[in-house]
């Protein structure tokens, strides 16, 4: 029904910036809301930011507000996550997620997930 493909991860130094991209495909009504999560080793999957295609609504976790920006590129049919001022604690696997309803922060409410892309912040 829905396929999500993340790209853009890599190894960067503290203070650097990185942009992630998520390309959805399938039934458009099933990915009305899209979000970015991350999961570090030994930790729960954490909500970062989300948006709605139909309502242009955005939602951010307090921990990344001001550093991370979620946006959509309608021409390329992608959702982007711009990450600035990266810190070692940002090191994690970053996942794109989607659901048919409104934007929420609970990972259990998302039915569709990408394969993840590794982001490592280290000196």
Helices and strands as residue ranges (DSSP letters): E 2-7, E 10-12, E 18-26, G 28-31, E 33-39, E 46-52, E 58-60, E 68-73, E 78-83, G 88-90, E 92-99, G 107-109, E 112-113, E 117-121
